[in-house]
Amino acid sequence: MADDDQLTRPLPDGPPGELPVGAELNGGQYKIIRNIAAGGFGITYLAKDNLDRDVALKECFPLGLVARSSSRSVSAASESTAASFSTARNLFLREARLLAGLSHPNVVHVQTLFEENGTAYMAMDFIHGHDLQTVINSDAESLTPAAVVEMARSILDALAYLHESGLLHRDIKPSNIRIDRFDRPILIDFGAARQQIRAETRKMGTFRVVSDGYSPSEFYTTGAEQSPASDLYSLGATLYHAIASEAPPAADVRIQSVATAEPDPYEALSGRFADHNQVLLSLIDRSLAISQKERPQSAKTWLEKLDAAVTRALPPELATSAPVAASSTSPDSSGKFLRGVLAGGGGIAVAAGAYIALTAGGMSADDASALQNQLDTANGTITELTQSVEALQTDLDATRSDVSRVEQERDQALADLAAAGNGSGAVPVGCPDFDARAARTVGLTGNFLQTNRPTYRLNAGGGAPLASCPNTTGRGYVSEAPSISLLLSEMSTETGWLQFSVTASCDTTLLVNTPTTIWYFDDDSNGQLQPRLMIPNIEAFNGTEGGRLDVWLGTFDQGVTCEATLELQGI
């Protein structure tokens, strides 16, 4: 294609290349509110979905490879970048599908992905709060030794989960760790696709895949081996910044210094910050070794070593077996990461025996008595908190029981009404209605279904008994509105069939209504065989009622709900 001046025409309400405020995507499911961030690989927007929820919407827009026309369509900036853009878009989609399958409290959740405007998008949970970089810059006093330990534990647990899943993050740094409203650190903005597109093409323009100070040496060399130790380097650099208030020297600068027989400019943390957990400082220093082989090789092992460390500063008289004390729950803790401190509270109780036993070695009776009082107070606090949590759980269980009872009474009333009839032929309240708006709408093309197997997380359940609803088929309980609506376009005879598969922890019911008003049904009534449907001749749906298929995901048993995954495949 030829270079086109129209591709760089500025859009209203935003700089060139950025979607304007108010732009709608995916059939009106998302509306752009503002730009959150723009990087070398894409643009992230704050958007509202059709339930008025905040969503982080990331657009594949690799800098230097693409431009946007006045019609908002994204295409290669020139003929020479077309192949690179195609590769970038495919990698973006592949990464989004991988991330959508993850489930960890410290990893951002990908809700869905779709293609539009010639490019690809992924919708993620919007995390209200601040990134760690902002906290370091404007609220550094909240990063107490206890808070840093708990943040390290949380991110290490997330990395252990990612690495066991066969994934690397590849871009850990303070700006890619969000601290939510509950002081929980959450990893965002994976760099895996950026690294791979850099490796697969030279047409990257100003595209950048390293973060000076946080990227390990192997990220500066195309084709160099990367491993979990690469992520641990970046995490170590991030924790270094949180403790020392500055990032460590860039890895390429360190390599150059060593290569020219100059001292490594890295200044170790160990011995410089006495109030911080010395085991953590030592692990950070090890993780920032230039050579991968000299770093910790496993996030899980690092986490185990950190958890094994003493979590309260010991008096000198008690420092017998441990050469250095830790202080991750120092008395001046601001309370940040409170839940993590409570979760680690068992460490205090376990350490109590050690405190009591170690009264020898010069410790006075008064010191021992004072220490015992501190332990009694700490254990008393833990007991009170445990009792409070148990009381709350009891109340929650009682509430769930009441809700379940009310739902069962409602469902029975609906069934009785349908069985008795009301003389007017009215449809029982709550029966599936394709005129009701689905909670989620997704646009799908035939080409996308031929090359991808998209999955969607849904809640299975509902109150309407299918056996009592007219014009439908099947058994079980579903909601009135569809769980999800699919807008099919560009279907061809090559995609003649569309397969629906459900995976869930409870017995589920799958109901689909096509644009030609045909109902399809399958269920899982024995906990063994998951629902699966094959709908033929989907090319006939092009242009029929907008190509819309409505999907209901219910449960076979009354009053039951569970999380489920719907997978689609064009055949």
PAVO-922741 format. One record per residue (C-alpha): x, y, z; residue in three letters. Coordinates in pm, whole numbers, always signed. Layout:
BEGIN
<<X; Y; Z>; Ala>
...
! end
This chain:
BEGIN
<<+0; +0; +0>; Met>
<<+112; +357; -56>; Ala>
<<+173; +606; +226>; Asp>
<<-147; +807; +283>; Asp>
<<-164; +1152; +444>; Asp>
<<-518; +1073; +561>; Gln>
<<-378; +803; +788>; Leu>
<<-227; +1065; +1018>; Thr>
<<-517; +1309; +1024>; Arg>
<<-581; +1434; +1384>; Pro>
<<-903; +1312; +1545>; Leu>
<<-1135; +1527; +1760>; Pro>
<<-1078; +1536; +2137>; Asp>
<<-738; +1372; +2124>; Gly>
<<-390; +1380; +1971>; Pro>
<<-320; +1212; +1636>; Pro>
<<-364; +835; +1649>; Gly>
<<-575; +828; +1964>; Glu>
<<-942; +729; +1968>; Leu>
<<-1161; +1029; +2053>; Pro>
<<-1355; +1063; +2376>; Val>
<<-1700; +908; +2334>; Gly>
<<-1596; +659; +2065>; Ala>
<<-1790; +332; +2094>; Glu>
<<-1649; -13; +2032>; Leu>
<<-1772; -372; +2004>; Asn>
<<-2127; -287; +1909>; Gly>
<<-2162; -17; +2174>; Gly>
<<-2041; -236; +2459>; Gln>
<<-1757; +5; +2540>; Tyr>
<<-1738; +386; +2533>; Lys>
<<-1402; +565; +2553>; Ile>
<<-1371; +803; +2850>; Ile>
<<-1005; +906; +2829>; Arg>
<<-654; +791; +2748>; Asn>
<<-475; +623; +3040>; Ile>
<<-139; +549; +2882>; Ala>
<<+31; +513; +2547>; Ala>
<<+339; +301; +2487>; Gly>
<<+533; +149; +2204>; Gly>
<<+294; -142; +2164>; Phe>
<<-46; +12; +2219>; Gly>
<<-280; +263; +2378>; Ile>
<<-475; +195; +2697>; Thr>
<<-804; +377; +2756>; Tyr>
<<-1042; +414; +3046>; Leu>
<<-1379; +304; +2910>; Ala>
<<-1729; +238; +3038>; Lys>
<<-1902; -88; +2949>; Asp>
<<-2275; -121; +2890>; Asn>
<<-2328; -185; +3262>; Leu>
<<-2157; +150; +3341>; Asp>
<<-1852; -23; +3489>; Arg>
<<-1499; +111; +3449>; Asp>
<<-1286; -100; +3214>; Val>
<<-926; -71; +3099>; Ala>
<<-937; -114; +2722>; Leu>
<<-605; -179; +2548>; Lys>
<<-572; -125; +2174>; Glu>
<<-301; -286; +1961>; Cys>
<<-133; +21; +1811>; Phe>
<<+241; -48; +1768>; Pro>
<<+428; +280; +1737>; Leu>
<<+601; +328; +1404>; Gly>
<<+412; +47; +1234>; Leu>
<<+59; +186; +1201>; Val>
<<-150; +498; +1157>; Ala>
<<-519; +572; +1199>; Arg>
<<-746; +713; +930>; Ser>
<<-1019; +969; +981>; Ser>
<<-1266; +678; +995>; Ser>
<<-1073; +542; +1300>; Arg>
<<-951; +240; +1104>; Ser>
<<-597; +128; +1190>; Val>
<<-369; +3; +913>; Ser>
<<-1; -32; +836>; Ala>
<<+172; +304; +800>; Ala>
<<+329; +189; +475>; Ser>
<<+384; -117; +262>; Glu>
<<+709; -190; +441>; Ser>
<<+540; -222; +783>; Thr>
<<+237; -432; +679>; Ala>
<<+388; -770; +768>; Ala>
<<+523; -640; +1099>; Ser>
<<+184; -498; +1196>; Phe>
<<+14; -827; +1111>; Ser>
<<+263; -1011; +1331>; Thr>
<<+212; -763; +1615>; Ala>
<<-167; -796; +1598>; Arg>
<<-153; -1176; +1602>; Asn>
<<+85; -1175; +1899>; Leu>
<<-141; -928; +2080>; Phe>
<<-438; -1160; +2033>; Leu>
<<-240; -1466; +2137>; Arg>
<<-116; -1295; +2453>; Glu>
<<-467; -1173; +2538>; Ala>
<<-603; -1527; +2510>; Arg>
<<-329; -1657; +2739>; Leu>
<<-392; -1384; +2996>; Leu>
<<-768; -1444; +2984>; Ala>
<<-704; -1794; +3114>; Gly>
<<-521; -1669; +3425>; Leu>
<<-682; -1630; +3765>; Ser>
<<-472; -1482; +4048>; His>
<<-554; -1199; +4290>; Pro>
<<-229; -1019; +4206>; Asn>
<<-257; -1047; +3825>; Val>
<<-491; -821; +3626>; Val>
<<-794; -1005; +3488>; His>
<<-861; -995; +3111>; Val>
<<-1236; -994; +3052>; Gln>
<<-1255; -1036; +2675>; Thr>
<<-1086; -959; +2344>; Leu>
<<-1220; -859; +2006>; Phe>
<<-1114; -723; +1667>; Glu>
<<-1236; -394; +1527>; Glu>
<<-1108; -96; +1325>; Asn>
<<-852; -322; +1160>; Gly>
<<-676; -398; +1489>; Thr>
<<-733; -585; +1816>; Ala>
<<-850; -491; +2166>; Tyr>
<<-851; -652; +2509>; Met>
<<-1079; -541; +2793>; Ala>
<<-935; -573; +3144>; Met>
<<-1049; -494; +3495>; Asp>
<<-980; -128; +3571>; Phe>
<<-787; -114; +3899>; Ile>
<<-883; +188; +4104>; His>
<<-581; +314; +4296>; Gly>
<<-226; +419; +4206>; His>
<<+74; +260; +4045>; Asp>
<<+376; +189; +4262>; Leu>
<<+576; +461; +4086>; Gln>
<<+325; +721; +4209>; Thr>
<<+342; +578; +4562>; Val>
<<+723; +599; +4558>; Ile>
<<+711; +958; +4434>; Asn>
<<+437; +1098; +4658>; Ser>
<<+369; +857; +4945>; Asp>
<<+704; +689; +5013>; Ala>
<<+643; +687; +5390>; Glu>
<<+373; +425; +5337>; Ser>
<<+637; +183; +5206>; Leu>
<<+733; +64; +5554>; Thr>
<<+952; -245; +5597>; Pro>
<<+638; -448; +5669>; Ala>
<<+464; -313; +5358>; Ala>
<<+762; -391; +5134>; Val>
<<+781; -748; +5263>; Val>
<<+410; -805; +5201>; Glu>
<<+432; -651; +4854>; Met>
<<+727; -878; +4775>; Ala>
<<+535; -1182; +4898>; Arg>
<<+229; -1096; +4687>; Ser>
<<+422; -1035; +4365>; Ile>
<<+642; -1342; +4419>; Leu>
<<+330; -1554; +4461>; Asp>
<<+191; -1409; +4137>; Ala>
<<+519; -1476; +3953>; Leu>
<<+532; -1833; +4085>; Ala>
<<+181; -1881; +3942>; Tyr>
<<+275; -1726; +3606>; Leu>
<<+598; -1922; +3573>; His>
<<+426; -2250; +3661>; Glu>
<<+176; -2161; +3385>; Ser>
<<+465; -2127; +3138>; Gly>
<<+448; -1747; +3115>; Leu>
<<+693; -1463; +3177>; Leu>
<<+582; -1108; +3252>; His>
<<+893; -944; +3097>; Arg>
<<+816; -586; +3200>; Asp>
<<+797; -564; +3580>; Ile>
<<+860; -211; +3703>; Lys>
<<+691; +32; +3946>; Pro>
<<+457; +175; +3681>; Ser>
<<+334; -178; +3598>; Asn>
<<+232; -261; +3955>; Ile>
<<-103; -111; +4053>; Arg>
<<-188; -70; +4422>; Ile>
<<-565; -101; +4452>; Asp>
<<-798; +56; +4708>; Arg>
<<-730; -232; +4947>; Phe>
<<-350; -185; +4920>; Asp>
<<-320; -500; +4711>; Arg>
<<-39; -496; +4448>; Pro>
<<-151; -616; +4104>; Ile>
<<+70; -689; +3801>; Leu>
<<-44; -522; +3479>; Ile>
<<+84; -462; +3124>; Asp>
<<+271; -779; +3033>; Phe>
<<+562; -731; +2795>; Gly>
<<+571; -1080; +2643>; Ala>
<<+426; -981; +2306>; Ala>
<<+650; -674; +2283>; Arg>
<<+958; -890; +2333>; Gln>
<<+848; -1140; +2070>; Gln>
<<+755; -885; +1805>; Ile>
<<+1094; -722; +1860>; Arg>
<<+1258; -1059; +1802>; Ala>
<<+1055; -1132; +1488>; Glu>
<<+1088; -805; +1301>; Thr>
<<+1333; -521; +1253>; Arg>
<<+1067; -273; +1139>; Lys>
<<+1007; -135; +1488>; Met>
<<+1081; +235; +1440>; Gly>
<<+1091; +394; +1787>; Thr>
<<+941; +85; +1947>; Phe>
<<+1120; +9; +2275>; Arg>
<<+1115; -316; +2470>; Val>
<<+1351; -246; +2761>; Val>
<<+1306; -37; +3075>; Ser>
<<+1638; +102; +3193>; Asp>
<<+1705; +15; +3555>; Gly>
<<+1453; -270; +3556>; Tyr>
<<+1528; -483; +3248>; Ser>
<<+1799; -749; +3289>; Pro>
<<+2100; -766; +3060>; Ser>
<<+1943; -1037; +2839>; Glu>
<<+1663; -798; +2736>; Phe>
<<+1918; -574; +2564>; Tyr>
<<+2026; -854; +2327>; Thr>
<<+1787; -981; +2060>; Thr>
<<+1752; -1358; +2079>; Gly>
<<+1913; -1394; +2422>; Ala>
<<+1765; -1663; +2646>; Glu>
<<+1505; -1541; +2895>; Gln>
<<+1383; -1728; +3202>; Ser>
<<+1201; -1681; +3534>; Pro>
<<+1529; -1532; +3659>; Ala>
<<+1467; -1246; +3411>; Ser>
<<+1142; -1156; +3585>; Asp>
<<+1310; -1188; +3926>; Leu>
<<+1574; -934; +3817>; Tyr>
<<+1299; -686; +3729>; Ser>
<<+1116; -753; +4056>; Leu>
<<+1440; -709; +4249>; Gly>
<<+1500; -376; +4076>; Ala>
<<+1146; -265; +4157>; Thr>
<<+1182; -354; +4526>; Leu>
<<+1525; -187; +4525>; Tyr>
<<+1357; +135; +4408>; His>
<<+1087; +106; +4676>; Ala>
<<+1352; +72; +4948>; Ile>
<<+1632; +299; +4823>; Ala>
<<+1407; +562; +4656>; Ser>
<<+1600; +521; +4330>; Glu>
<<+1627; +256; +4062>; Ala>
<<+1949; +56; +4028>; Pro>
<<+2184; +139; +3739>; Pro>
<<+2071; +17; +3396>; Ala>
<<+2197; -332; +3312>; Ala>
<<+2369; -220; +2991>; Asp>
<<+2561; +46; +3186>; Val>
<<+2671; -217; +3437>; Arg>
<<+2782; -453; +3159>; Ile>
<<+2984; -178; +2992>; Gln>
<<+3155; -89; +3320>; Ser>
<<+3254; -449; +3388>; Val>
<<+3369; -497; +3027>; Ala>
<<+3604; -198; +3058>; Thr>
<<+3745; -318; +3393>; Ala>
<<+3553; -50; +3582>; Glu>
<<+3372; -135; +3909>; Pro>
<<+3009; -243; +3882>; Asp>
<<+2814; +76; +3971>; Pro>
<<+2550; -130; +4154>; Tyr>
<<+2539; -53; +4528>; Glu>
<<+2412; -346; +4735>; Ala>
<<+2119; -300; +4972>; Leu>
<<+2250; -540; +5237>; Ser>
<<+2393; -351; +5532>; Gly>
<<+2255; -12; +5424>; Arg>
<<+1896; -32; +5553>; Phe>
<<+1900; -179; +5902>; Ala>
<<+1524; -141; +5957>; Asp>
<<+1439; -361; +5657>; His>
<<+1421; -738; +5645>; Asn>
<<+1783; -838; +5585>; Gln>
<<+1687; -1168; +5423>; Val>
<<+1481; -973; +5169>; Leu>
<<+1768; -729; +5105>; Leu>
<<+2008; -1018; +5045>; Ser>
<<+1764; -1183; +4803>; Leu>
<<+1718; -855; +4614>; Ile>
<<+2095; -816; +4580>; Asp>
<<+2124; -1173; +4446>; Arg>
<<+1838; -1122; +4201>; Ser>
<<+2019; -822; +4051>; Leu>
<<+2326; -1021; +3948>; Ala>
<<+2422; -948; +3587>; Ile>
<<+2448; -1319; +3504>; Ser>
<<+2121; -1514; +3501>; Gln>
<<+2293; -1816; +3656>; Lys>
<<+2387; -1618; +3968>; Glu>
<<+2030; -1503; +4036>; Arg>
<<+1754; -1690; +4222>; Pro>
<<+1600; -1925; +3966>; Gln>
<<+1253; -1965; +4115>; Ser>
<<+996; -1722; +4253>; Ala>
<<+857; -2005; +4465>; Lys>
<<+1196; -2070; +4627>; Thr>
<<+1249; -1698; +4691>; Trp>
<<+905; -1679; +4852>; Leu>
<<+977; -1982; +5072>; Glu>
<<+1304; -1827; +5193>; Lys>
<<+1131; -1499; +5269>; Leu>
<<+849; -1670; +5458>; Asp>
<<+1103; -1870; +5658>; Ala>
<<+1272; -1551; +5774>; Ala>
<<+1191; -1417; +6120>; Val>
<<+913; -1158; +6085>; Thr>
<<+991; -945; +6392>; Arg>
<<+1319; -778; +6491>; Ala>
<<+1493; -985; +6760>; Leu>
<<+1685; -829; +7050>; Pro>
<<+2063; -886; +7022>; Pro>
<<+2042; -1141; +7306>; Glu>
<<+1815; -1359; +7089>; Leu>
<<+2011; -1343; +6765>; Ala>
<<+2162; -1689; +6807>; Thr>
<<+2107; -1901; +6499>; Ser>
<<+2007; -1620; +6264>; Ala>
<<+2300; -1391; +6173>; Pro>
<<+2072; -1101; +6081>; Val>
<<+1732; -1007; +6220>; Ala>
<<+1422; -910; +6024>; Ala>
<<+1164; -642; +6093>; Ser>
<<+877; -696; +5855>; Ser>
<<+617; -620; +6122>; Thr>
<<+789; -328; +6294>; Ser>
<<+572; -132; +6544>; Pro>
<<+575; +180; +6325>; Asp>
<<+397; +2; +6041>; Ser>
<<+134; +229; +5887>; Ser>
<<-109; -58; +5844>; Gly>
<<-58; -78; +5469>; Lys>
<<-91; -432; +5330>; Phe>
<<-275; -517; +5653>; Leu>
<<-431; -830; +5513>; Arg>
<<-91; -966; +5419>; Gly>
<<+41; -895; +5768>; Val>
<<-258; -1074; +5918>; Leu>
<<-208; -1365; +5681>; Ala>
<<+150; -1388; +5802>; Gly>
<<+44; -1351; +6163>; Gly>
<<+92; -1720; +6217>; Gly>
<<+464; -1647; +6193>; Gly>
<<+440; -1448; +6517>; Ile>
<<+267; -1733; +6694>; Ala>
<<+516; -1987; +6564>; Val>
<<+806; -1766; +6672>; Ala>
<<+661; -1739; +7023>; Ala>
<<+810; -2071; +7130>; Gly>
<<+1150; -1957; +7010>; Ala>
<<+1121; -1632; +7205>; Tyr>
<<+1031; -1811; +7527>; Ile>
<<+1295; -2079; +7488>; Ala>
<<+1580; -1838; +7417>; Leu>
<<+1606; -1682; +7763>; Thr>
<<+1963; -1799; +7804>; Ala>
<<+2274; -1629; +7675>; Gly>
<<+2274; -1326; +7903>; Gly>
<<+1908; -1218; +7880>; Met>
<<+1772; -1082; +8210>; Ser>
<<+1449; -1197; +8372>; Ala>
<<+1301; -847; +8324>; Asp>
<<+1377; -856; +7951>; Asp>
<<+1225; -1202; +7926>; Ala>
<<+913; -1086; +8109>; Ser>
<<+875; -781; +7885>; Ala>
<<+918; -994; +7576>; Leu>
<<+659; -1242; +7701>; Gln>
<<+413; -956; +7754>; Asn>
<<+465; -843; +7395>; Gln>
<<+401; -1194; +7269>; Leu>
<<+87; -1230; +7481>; Asp>
<<-46; -904; +7340>; Thr>
<<+31; -1007; +6982>; Ala>
<<-129; -1349; +7024>; Asn>
<<-432; -1190; +7190>; Gly>
<<-476; -958; +6892>; Thr>
<<-455; -1251; +6652>; Ile>
<<-717; -1440; +6853>; Thr>
<<-954; -1141; +6848>; Glu>
<<-912; -1097; +6474>; Leu>
<<-970; -1467; +6412>; Thr>
<<-1290; -1458; +6616>; Gln>
<<-1412; -1151; +6424>; Ser>
<<-1348; -1321; +6090>; Val>
<<-1529; -1635; +6205>; Glu>
<<-1829; -1428; +6318>; Ala>
<<-1843; -1250; +5982>; Leu>
<<-1824; -1583; +5799>; Gln>
<<-2114; -1715; +6009>; Thr>
<<-2325; -1410; +5918>; Asp>
<<-2233; -1449; +5551>; Leu>
<<-2329; -1818; +5550>; Asp>
<<-2663; -1734; +5711>; Ala>
<<-2730; -1464; +5450>; Thr>
<<-2650; -1703; +5166>; Arg>
<<-2889; -1957; +5315>; Ser>
<<-3167; -1696; +5329>; Asp>
<<-3103; -1587; +4970>; Val>
<<-3107; -1948; +4850>; Ser>
<<-3437; -2012; +5031>; Arg>
<<-3601; -1701; +4881>; Val>
<<-3480; -1795; +4531>; Glu>
<<-3620; -2145; +4569>; Gln>
<<-3957; -2007; +4683>; Glu>
<<-3961; -1767; +4388>; Arg>
<<-3872; -2040; +4139>; Asp>
<<-4139; -2269; +4280>; Gln>
<<-4397; -1991; +4252>; Ala>
<<-4300; -1936; +3888>; Leu>
<<-4329; -2306; +3817>; Ala>
<<-4671; -2323; +3988>; Asp>
<<-4792; -2021; +3790>; Leu>
<<-4679; -2173; +3462>; Ala>
<<-4838; -2507; +3543>; Ala>
<<-5171; -2356; +3646>; Ala>
<<-5190; -2106; +3358>; Gly>
<<-5351; -1766; +3386>; Asn>
<<-5596; -1785; +3097>; Gly>
<<-5420; -1520; +2893>; Ser>
<<-5131; -1719; +2750>; Gly>
<<-4882; -1481; +2916>; Ala>
<<-4520; -1589; +2935>; Val>
<<-4411; -1667; +3293>; Pro>
<<-4193; -1395; +3443>; Val>
<<-3821; -1458; +3400>; Gly>
<<-3833; -1690; +3098>; Cys>
<<-3560; -1648; +2834>; Pro>
<<-3634; -1342; +2622>; Asp>
<<-3415; -1257; +2323>; Phe>
<<-3546; -900; +2337>; Asp>
<<-3375; -857; +2676>; Ala>
<<-3028; -702; +2656>; Arg>
<<-2739; -935; +2733>; Ala>
<<-2485; -840; +2997>; Ala>
<<-2209; -883; +2737>; Arg>
<<-2203; -850; +2359>; Thr>
<<-1911; -971; +2147>; Val>
<<-1849; -920; +1775>; Gly>
<<-1695; -1215; +1588>; Leu>
<<-1587; -1259; +1227>; Thr>
<<-1564; -1584; +1034>; Gly>
<<-1191; -1543; +987>; Asn>
<<-1139; -1491; +1361>; Phe>
<<-1337; -1805; +1446>; Leu>
<<-1136; -2007; +1194>; Gln>
<<-804; -1914; +1355>; Thr>
<<-899; -1869; +1721>; Asn>
<<-1095; -2040; +1996>; Arg>
<<-1224; -1750; +2208>; Pro>
<<-1331; -1817; +2567>; Thr>
<<-1559; -1615; +2795>; Tyr>
<<-1604; -1634; +3170>; Arg>
<<-1972; -1627; +3266>; Leu>
<<-2190; -1685; +3570>; Asn>
<<-2417; -1985; +3525>; Ala>
<<-2757; -1975; +3693>; Gly>
<<-3101; -1819; +3693>; Gly>
<<-3451; -1846; +3830>; Gly>
<<-3667; -1938; +3531>; Ala>
<<-3748; -2313; +3498>; Pro>
<<-3708; -2398; +3128>; Leu>
<<-3959; -2681; +3152>; Ala>
<<-4234; -2425; +3225>; Ser>
<<-4132; -2167; +2964>; Cys>
<<-4313; -2166; +2626>; Pro>
<<-4134; -2171; +2289>; Asn>
<<-3810; -2300; +2440>; Thr>
<<-3662; -2642; +2490>; Thr>
<<-3464; -2817; +2760>; Gly>
<<-3442; -2839; +3135>; Arg>
<<-3278; -2640; +3411>; Gly>
<<-3287; -2280; +3531>; Tyr>
<<-3175; -1974; +3335>; Val>
<<-3203; -1596; +3353>; Ser>
<<-3438; -1380; +3148>; Glu>
<<-3160; -1190; +2969>; Ala>
<<-2897; -1380; +2769>; Pro>
<<-2564; -1440; +2941>; Ser>
<<-2387; -1321; +2624>; Ile>
<<-2485; -1215; +2271>; Ser>
<<-2264; -1295; +1970>; Leu>
<<-2273; -1067; +1665>; Leu>
<<-2154; -1276; +1369>; Leu>
<<-2028; -1120; +1047>; Ser>
<<-1824; -1216; +741>; Glu>
<<-1920; -1581; +783>; Met>
<<-1838; -1808; +490>; Ser>
<<-1894; -2169; +393>; Thr>
<<-1545; -2241; +531>; Glu>
<<-1689; -2179; +877>; Thr>
<<-1998; -2390; +832>; Gly>
<<-2042; -2495; +1195>; Trp>
<<-2004; -2316; +1526>; Leu>
<<-1927; -2530; +1831>; Gln>
<<-2019; -2418; +2184>; Phe>
<<-1845; -2593; +2478>; Ser>
<<-1895; -2526; +2849>; Val>
<<-1663; -2602; +3140>; Thr>
<<-1799; -2550; +3492>; Ala>
<<-1783; -2683; +3847>; Ser>
<<-2160; -2735; +3870>; Cys>
<<-2419; -2906; +3647>; Asp>
<<-2499; -2655; +3372>; Thr>
<<-2757; -2591; +3102>; Thr>
<<-2669; -2436; +2763>; Leu>
<<-2940; -2265; +2556>; Leu>
<<-2879; -2082; +2224>; Val>
<<-3127; -1885; +2011>; Asn>
<<-3026; -1815; +1649>; Thr>
<<-3127; -1519; +1427>; Pro>
<<-3375; -1756; +1262>; Thr>
<<-3541; -1809; +1606>; Thr>
<<-3434; -2173; +1635>; Ile>
<<-3356; -2291; +1990>; Trp>
<<-3065; -2527; +2061>; Tyr>
<<-3015; -2696; +2398>; Phe>
<<-2782; -2926; +2587>; Asp>
<<-2717; -2986; +2957>; Asp>
<<-2483; -3146; +3207>; Asp>
<<-2713; -3332; +3441>; Ser>
<<-2466; -3579; +3587>; Asn>
<<-2156; -3372; +3663>; Gly>
<<-1962; -3572; +3403>; Gln>
<<-2046; -3462; +3049>; Leu>
<<-2016; -3088; +2990>; Gln>
<<-2274; -2919; +2762>; Pro>
<<-2173; -2895; +2396>; Arg>
<<-2367; -2774; +2093>; Leu>
<<-2290; -2774; +1720>; Met>
<<-2490; -2516; +1524>; Ile>
<<-2480; -2565; +1144>; Pro>
<<-2494; -2327; +847>; Asn>
<<-2383; -2019; +1038>; Ile>
<<-2299; -1846; +708>; Glu>
<<-2675; -1811; +666>; Ala>
<<-2684; -1574; +963>; Phe>
<<-2498; -1295; +780>; Asn>
<<-2729; -995; +782>; Gly>
<<-3012; -1180; +958>; Thr>
<<-3107; -979; +1267>; Glu>
<<-2754; -843; +1272>; Gly>
<<-2615; -1197; +1283>; Gly>
<<-2699; -1216; +1654>; Arg>
<<-2689; -1540; +1853>; Leu>
<<-2812; -1519; +2212>; Asp>
<<-2661; -1758; +2464>; Val>
<<-2801; -1851; +2804>; Trp>
<<-2585; -2039; +3053>; Leu>
<<-2794; -2178; +3338>; Gly>
<<-2778; -2455; +3595>; Thr>
<<-2952; -2790; +3597>; Phe>
<<-3041; -2765; +3967>; Asp>
<<-3262; -2501; +4123>; Gln>
<<-3102; -2228; +4334>; Gly>
<<-2745; -2307; +4222>; Val>
<<-2494; -2067; +4064>; Thr>
<<-2132; -2113; +3965>; Cys>
<<-1859; -1969; +3744>; Glu>
<<-1830; -2123; +3400>; Ala>
<<-1623; -2087; +3082>; Thr>
<<-1780; -2080; +2735>; Leu>
<<-1549; -2173; +2446>; Glu>
<<-1632; -2116; +2078>; Leu>
<<-1478; -2285; +1775>; Gln>
<<-1550; -2245; +1406>; Gly>
<<-1546; -2576; +1221>; Ile>
! end
